[in-house]
Amino acid sequence: MRHNKKFNHLSRTSSHRKAMLANMACSLIKHKRITTTTAKAKALRVYIEPLLTKAKEDSTHSRRTVFSYLQNKEVVTELFRDVAQKIANRPGGYTRILKTGFRLGDAAEMCIIELVDYNENMLKEKAIKKATRTRRASTKKAATTTPVAPKQEPVTEAQAETPAAE
């Protein structure tokens, strides 16, 4: 029975799985987005989000803890210097998984996993919000309209033929 065994083993031994997830986490921090299978992306999200939370507090202890998982000095430096500044205000949910279809060779479901604060296109869409539409007329709109000029009567042919007094 596999009671209380939640994480996906990904058909790998423990050491292989830890090395693979550490390598994928380093690539994600370095490149800000990677393409992988959906199962690996979901496992990576569970692996990397606690590390990103730990990186929000820049202390020697948290750096050593994150380094014990990633084993890459340059990536740990970039994580604490650049990535931690962008995610400082975010309460969680640092990664986004976007499904892209199926791989040709074995029909595995593929996806892109990315750091949320680094996708500029999504940030622009979030900044531009549509105005809400209501059925009732706005009182502001009625108050700010400009007065309309009085209507002018159309000129008849008889008036057009007579010369204007100069």
C-alpha positions in Angstrom: 0.0 0.0 0.0 1.2 3.5 -0.7 -0.6 5.5 2.0 0.6 9.1 2.4 3.1 8.9 -0.4 2.1 11.9 -2.5 5.0 12.9 -4.7 5.6 11.4 -8.2 8.6 9.0 -8.3 8.9 9.6 -12.1 10.1 6.0 -12.6 13.5 6.8 -11.2 15.6 6.0 -8.2 15.8 8.5 -5.4 19.3 9.7 -6.3 18.4 10.0 -10.0 15.2 11.9 -9.2 16.9 14.3 -6.8 19.7 15.0 -9.3 17.2 15.5 -12.2 15.0 17.9 -10.2 18.1 19.9 -9.0 19.3 20.2 -12.6 15.8 21.3 -13.8 15.5 23.8 -10.9 18.9 25.3 -11.9 17.8 25.6 -15.5 14.5 27.2 -14.5 16.3 29.8 -12.4 18.9 30.5 -15.0 16.6 30.7 -18.1 13.3 31.7 -16.3 11.3 29.1 -18.4 11.9 25.6 -19.6 10.0 23.1 -21.7 9.5 19.6 -20.2 6.8 17.0 -19.7 3.8 17.8 -17.5 4.6 15.2 -14.9 8.2 16.5 -14.5 6.9 20.1 -14.4 4.5 19.3 -11.6 7.2 17.5 -9.6 9.5 20.4 -10.2 7.0 22.9 -8.9 6.7 21.0 -5.7 10.5 20.9 -5.5 11.3 24.5 -6.3 8.6 26.6 -4.7 9.8 26.0 -1.1 13.3 27.0 -2.3 11.9 30.2 -3.7 10.1 30.9 -0.5 13.4 30.3 1.4 15.2 32.7 -0.9 13.0 35.6 0.1 15.0 35.8 3.4 18.6 36.4 2.5 20.6 34.9 5.4 23.6 32.5 5.6 21.4 29.7 6.8 18.9 30.0 4.0 21.6 30.3 1.4 23.3 27.1 2.7 19.9 25.3 2.8 19.1 26.2 -0.8 22.7 25.3 -1.9 22.3 21.9 -0.4 19.4 21.3 -2.8 20.8 23.0 -6.0 24.6 22.4 -5.7 25.3 25.3 -8.1 26.9 28.4 -6.7 26.1 30.7 -9.6 22.4 29.7 -9.7 22.1 30.3 -5.9 23.7 33.7 -6.3 21.3 34.6 -9.1 18.3 33.3 -7.1 19.1 35.4 -4.0 20.1 38.5 -6.0 17.7 38.8 -8.9 14.8 36.4 -8.4 14.2 37.0 -4.7 13.8 40.8 -5.4 11.0 40.1 -7.9 9.1 37.6 -5.8 9.5 39.5 -2.5 5.8 40.7 -2.4 4.2 37.5 -3.8 2.7 35.3 -1.1 3.2 32.1 -3.1 2.6 30.6 -6.6 5.9 31.5 -8.1 5.7 29.2 -11.1 3.2 28.8 -13.9 2.6 25.6 -16.1 1.4 26.2 -19.6 0.4 23.0 -21.5 1.7 23.0 -25.1 0.5 19.7 -26.6 2.0 16.3 -27.1 5.5 15.2 -28.1 5.8 13.5 -31.5 8.0 10.6 -30.5 6.0 9.1 -27.6 2.9 11.4 -27.3 4.0 12.6 -23.8 2.1 15.7 -22.7 4.5 18.6 -22.9 4.4 22.0 -21.2 6.3 25.1 -20.4 7.1 25.9 -16.7 8.1 29.4 -16.0 8.6 31.9 -13.2 5.5 34.0 -13.0 7.2 37.4 -12.5 9.4 37.1 -15.5 6.8 36.6 -18.2 6.5 40.2 -19.6 3.5 39.4 -21.9 1.4 38.1 -19.1 2.3 41.1 -16.9 1.2 43.5 -19.6 -2.1 41.8 -20.0 -2.7 41.9 -16.3 -1.9 45.7 -16.2 -4.4 46.5 -18.9 -7.8 45.8 -17.4 -11.0 46.1 -19.3 -13.5 48.7 -18.0 -16.6 47.0 -16.5 -19.8 47.6 -18.4 -23.0 48.2 -16.6 -26.6 48.5 -17.8 -27.5 51.7 -16.0 -26.3 55.1 -17.1 -23.5 56.7 -15.2 -24.2 59.9 -13.3 -20.7 61.1 -13.9 -21.1 60.8 -17.6 -24.3 62.8 -17.7 -22.8 65.6 -15.5 -19.7 66.0 -17.7 -21.4 66.2 -21.1 -21.0 69.6 -22.9 -24.1 71.6 -23.8 -25.2 71.2 -27.4 -25.3 74.2 -29.7 -28.8 75.3 -30.9 -30.0 73.8 -34.1 -29.7 76.0 -37.2 -32.5 75.9 -39.7 -31.6 74.6 -43.1 -31.1 77.1 -45.9 -33.9 77.1 -48.5 -33.3 77.6 -52.2 -34.9 81.1 -52.1 -32.6 82.2 -49.4 -29.6 80.8 -51.2 -30.4 82.7 -54.4 -30.8 86.1 -52.8 -27.5 87.9 -52.2 -26.6 88.4 -48.6 -26.5 91.9 -47.4 -22.9 93.1 -47.2 
